[in-house]
Amino acid sequence: MQNLNAVLRAIPAPDADAMARAQQHIDGLLKPPGSLGRLEALAVQLAGMPGLGGQPQVAKKALLVMCADHGVWDEGVAISPKAVTAIQAANMTRGTTGVCVLAAQAGAKVHVIDVGIDSEPLPGVVNMRVARGCGNIARGPAMSREQGQELLLEVMRYTRALAQEGVTLFGVGELGDGQYHAGGSDRQRPDRQRCAGGGRDWRQSAAGEGWQQGGGGAAGYRRQSARPE
């Protein structure tokens, strides 16, 4: 099996010449320089993607939604039942969620991927789970480094298969109760409330002590990247 280091080394660099040509074209349009903001930078980046020959092609698009239950939910950091993750994942397969409507407007197909939902496998959902739910970051790691690398490789293989089918533009999203707490729990960030934001995981009491009552101790465990050294 190809390891993650080998995959990363094989990724070609963006085509600098194609990016320069795209920037020159954009700057030559009848408009104030830089007036389209981030859209201009994205167009230049897309023009430099290897394999496109400097001609951006976005006719076939895919949105990959990674779904999992976060073990830190057990600390009381989310207001919704854990079952909501599986329910919403199933709803996505039927095209009845907000992201499905937005994707349809953009002409993108939604791929619902189970990377760790705490339920039985769901019909219509791509099964890539390395565990049934992840570990509780208040007590230990969410997953092992080996599980993380295994999952990254599996997603890469899936993405490459879609590329072989002609998909040239990918979007990525996530679904899972407790995700804001997990994403904002780096102990090196002193202001965890600002980092995690509100979302559905933020429970605040009248005394303004919601974070502490919602399992603030989960920030004490240092997360480790699955990226190889």
C-alpha positions in Angstrom: 0.0 0.0 0.0 1.3 3.4 -0.9 2.1 5.5 2.2 1.1 9.1 2.8 4.6 10.4 2.3 4.9 8.9 -1.1 1.5 10.4 -2.1 2.5 13.9 -1.0 5.8 13.7 -2.8 4.1 12.7 -6.0 1.8 15.8 -6.1 3.1 18.1 -8.8 3.6 21.8 -8.2 1.1 24.3 -9.7 1.9 25.5 -13.2 3.5 28.9 -12.5 3.5 29.9 -16.2 -0.3 29.2 -16.5 -0.9 31.2 -13.3 1.0 34.1 -14.6 -0.9 34.1 -17.9 -4.2 34.0 -16.0 -3.2 36.9 -13.8 -2.1 38.9 -16.9 -5.5 38.2 -18.5 -7.4 39.2 -15.4 -5.4 42.4 -15.0 -6.1 43.3 -18.7 -9.9 43.3 -18.2 -11.7 46.6 -18.1 -12.1 46.8 -14.3 -10.2 48.2 -11.3 -7.2 46.0 -10.5 -8.1 43.5 -7.8 -11.8 44.5 -7.7 -13.0 40.9 -7.7 -11.0 40.2 -4.5 -10.7 36.5 -3.6 -12.4 35.4 -6.8 -9.4 36.6 -8.8 -6.9 34.7 -6.6 -9.0 31.5 -6.9 -9.2 31.9 -10.7 -5.4 32.2 -10.9 -5.0 29.2 -8.6 -7.4 27.1 -10.6 -5.5 28.0 -13.8 -2.3 26.6 -12.3 -3.8 23.2 -11.3 -1.6 20.4 -12.8 -3.3 18.5 -15.6 -5.6 21.2 -16.8 -3.2 22.7 -19.3 -3.8 26.2 -18.2 -7.5 26.0 -19.2 -9.8 25.9 -16.1 -12.5 23.3 -16.5 -15.3 23.2 -13.9 -18.1 21.5 -15.8 -18.0 18.5 -13.5 -17.9 19.2 -9.8 -18.1 17.2 -6.6 -18.7 18.1 -2.9 -17.4 15.5 -0.4 -19.1 15.8 3.0 -17.2 13.9 5.7 -19.5 12.7 8.5 -18.5 11.5 11.9 -19.5 11.7 15.6 -17.0 13.3 17.9 -16.4 11.5 21.2 -16.2 14.8 23.1 -20.0 14.9 22.7 -20.0 12.8 25.9 -18.8 15.9 27.8 -22.1 17.7 27.1 -20.7 20.2 24.6 -23.5 19.9 22.0 -27.2 20.7 22.3 -28.4 18.1 19.8 -28.7 14.3 20.3 -25.8 12.3 18.8 -28.3 10.6 16.5 -28.6 13.8 14.5 -25.4 13.1 12.6 -26.8 9.8 11.2 -30.2 11.4 10.5 -28.7 14.3 8.6 -26.3 12.1 6.7 -29.3 10.0 5.5 -31.1 13.2 4.6 -28.1 14.3 2.4 -28.4 11.1 0.4 -32.0 12.1 -0.4 -31.0 15.7 -1.4 -33.1 17.3 1.3 -30.5 19.4 3.2 -29.4 22.9 2.7 -26.0 21.9 1.4 -27.6 19.7 -1.2 -29.7 22.6 -2.5 -26.7 24.9 -2.7 -24.6 22.2 -4.4 -27.4 21.6 -7.0 -27.4 25.3 -7.8 -23.7 25.1 -8.5 -24.0 21.9 -10.5 -22.1 19.8 -8.0 -22.8 16.2 -6.9 -22.8 15.6 -3.2 -20.9 12.6 -1.9 -21.8 11.7 1.7 -18.9 9.9 3.3 -19.0 8.1 6.7 -15.6 8.5 8.3 -16.8 7.6 11.8 -20.6 7.9 12.4 -21.7 6.2 15.6 -24.4 4.1 14.0 -24.8 1.1 11.8 -23.7 1.8 8.1 -26.2 3.9 6.3 -27.6 3.1 2.8 -26.3 5.4 0.1 -23.4 6.7 2.3 -19.9 5.8 1.3 -18.3 3.8 4.1 -14.8 4.9 5.0 -15.1 4.7 8.7 -11.9 3.7 10.6 -14.0 3.5 13.8 -17.6 3.8 15.0 -17.3 7.3 16.4 -14.0 8.9 17.3 -12.4 9.0 20.7 -13.1 11.7 23.4 -10.5 14.4 23.2 -11.1 15.2 26.8 -9.8 11.8 27.7 -7.4 10.8 24.9 -6.8 11.1 21.2 -9.7 11.2 18.8 -8.0 8.6 16.7 -4.5 7.1 16.3 -2.0 8.4 13.9 -2.3 5.2 11.9 -6.1 5.6 11.6 -5.7 9.2 10.5 -3.2 8.3 7.8 -5.4 5.3 6.7 -8.4 7.6 6.3 -6.4 10.3 4.4 -5.2 7.6 1.9 -8.6 6.2 1.4 -10.1 9.7 0.7 -7.3 10.3 -1.8 -8.0 7.1 -3.6 -11.7 8.0 -3.8 -10.9 11.5 -5.0 -8.6 10.2 -7.7 -11.3 7.8 -8.9 -13.7 10.8 -9.3 -11.0 12.7 -11.1 -10.7 9.8 -13.5 -14.4 10.2 -14.2 -13.8 13.8 -15.2 -14.4 15.7 -11.9 -12.0 18.7 -11.9 -13.4 20.8 -9.0 -13.8 19.5 -5.5 -15.4 21.0 -2.4 -15.1 19.6 1.1 -17.5 19.8 4.0 -18.1 18.1 7.4 -21.0 16.9 9.5 -21.0 15.8 13.1 -22.2 17.0 16.5 -19.4 18.4 18.6 -17.4 19.5 15.6 -17.0 23.1 16.7 -15.7 22.1 20.1 -13.2 19.6 18.6 -12.1 22.2 16.0 -11.5 24.9 18.5 -10.0 23.0 21.4 -6.3 23.6 20.7 -4.9 24.4 24.2 -2.5 26.9 22.7 -5.5 29.2 21.8 -6.3 31.1 25.0 -9.7 32.4 23.9 -11.6 29.2 23.1 -15.0 30.9 22.8 -13.9 33.1 20.0 -12.0 30.3 18.3 -14.9 27.8 18.3 -17.6 30.4 17.7 -21.3 29.8 18.4 -22.7 27.1 16.2 -24.9 24.5 17.7 -22.3 23.4 20.3 -22.3 26.7 22.3 -24.4 26.5 25.4 -24.3 29.7 27.5 -25.9 30.1 30.9 -27.4 33.3 32.2 -24.2 33.8 34.2 -22.2 33.5 31.0 -20.5 30.2 32.1 -21.6 28.1 29.1 -18.1 27.1 28.0 -17.2 25.7 31.5 -20.6 23.9 31.8 -20.2 22.6 28.3 -17.1 20.6 28.8 -14.2 23.1 28.6 -11.9 20.5 29.9 -11.7 18.9 26.5 -9.2 21.7 25.5 -6.6 20.1 27.8 -5.7 17.3 25.4 -3.1 18.1 22.7 -4.2 17.0 19.3 -1.7 15.3 17.0 -1.7 15.7 13.2 -2.0 12.7 11.0 0.4 14.3 8.6 3.7 12.3 8.6 6.8 13.9 10.0 
